[in-house]
Amino acid sequence: MNPLLSHLQPYPFERLRQLFAGLTPPVQLSPISLGIGEPRHATPEFIRSTLSEAFPALASYPATAGTPALRQACAGWMQRRYGIALNPDTQVLPVNGSREALFSFAQTVIDPTRSPEPTVVCPNPFYQIYEGAALLAGAKPYFVPSLAERNFGVDWRSVPDSVWARTQLVYVCSPGNPTGAVMPLDEWALLFELSDRHGFVIASDECYSEIYFRDEPPLGGLEAAQRLGRQDFRNLVAFTSLSKRSNVPGMRSGFVAGDAQWLKHYLLYRTYHGSAMSGMIQAASVAAWNDEAHVQANRDQYRAKFAQVTPVLQEVLDVQLPDAGFYLWAAVPGGDDQAFARDLQAQYNVTVLPGSFLAREFQGVNPGRGRIRMALVAETAECLEAAHRIRQFIQHHH
Ligand SMILES: Cc1ncc(COP(=O)(O)O)c(C=O)c1O
């Protein structure tokens, strides 16, 4: 067996199963899960019908680079959303959701023979794929905390130069999972300057970019680069996905965009890996990227839901409306996130994810400890019911 596989950490939901083992929640309360961040709003009808009309595409092998129509649709969306003109032939590549892409991109970038100790810098807490991607590529993750004191901004300035010097890849997650924080332009400027100095690549995970609560849409990585005069997007690749934007997590569709040189290497890797997107999915993806009305409606639905649920939870929890994303990242009374999640499950049949499962201890501190992540993906009524139960749980039992 590849020995690196043994370095992988259990996924947060495995740890949750262990934490909940043997619990018997009250049967009169229906189970409500705020645990998994899976979109649950309805898939738009036009995406379903486009998909069902695309059966003829099954008769041929799709190209790894995708159809020109799909690359054009992705580039067109980037133009409308961020005001960026990308070359659809060299600066855009379809991927089967951002998860596999965030993983496989590391396999393309990391040179494990370059010493000393190839390093991948990740936010902490973080989306667990970053860590697995680093480990299987033969690199070591280096975790940078994002704490409430800094409005959940990742503290890039805390990373010593000696670490930057061996860094080959940096994951940025903006809007962040689980914090919902959006990285501002000056932090991008800092990272670009560090990237120029040390030669690392930036993978910008932007899969929550279309669900936001402020007037201004979240700044994208390529948008930041363009504003700072970096027209070639050197050493920068952005990862975008339809899963959350269009409520199609099962479609597995996204794209990457940015540095043409890196996308060329990445396309080579993907060709051998065999990760071409099905022609049917490509057809439905073109329709999805070309429509914005359903995205606006989806965002409105999240906004209405968060506006109702957040104040109920604020009566008992230290929690803010995030910049973006579909999570609430709350501090729990008493500070023991695992006990809180376990007792809430046992007494009220509501599932939340302990923050410590989403972060790694670094210099003696787990920056997820004392917090829980609540995914408000179910319909408003169900999320509200969960919020009322959490309020009751804290008022009566905690
Ligand atoms: C931060 C982050 N990045 C990427 C993904 C992957 O999404 P997908 O593969 O559906 O595009 C997720 C999914 O939950 C996520 O939370």
The ligand as a Gaussian input file, in Angstrom:
#p B3LYP/6-31G(d) Opt

LIG

0 1
 C      -14.745000      24.701000       1.179000
 C      -15.234000      23.684000       0.211000
 N      -14.568000      23.524000      -0.930000
 C      -14.965000      22.619000      -1.845000
 C      -16.068000      21.815000      -1.643000
 C      -16.413000      20.811000      -2.690000
 O      -17.590000      21.064000      -3.355000
 P      -17.888000      20.438000      -4.773000
 O      -16.950000      19.290000      -4.975000
 O      -19.288000      19.998000      -4.714000
 O      -17.663000      21.527000      -5.761000
 C      -16.804000      21.950000      -0.462000
 C      -17.971000      21.094000      -0.226000
 O      -18.611000      21.042000       0.760000
 C      -16.373000      22.909000       0.492000
 O      -17.023000      23.093000       1.642000

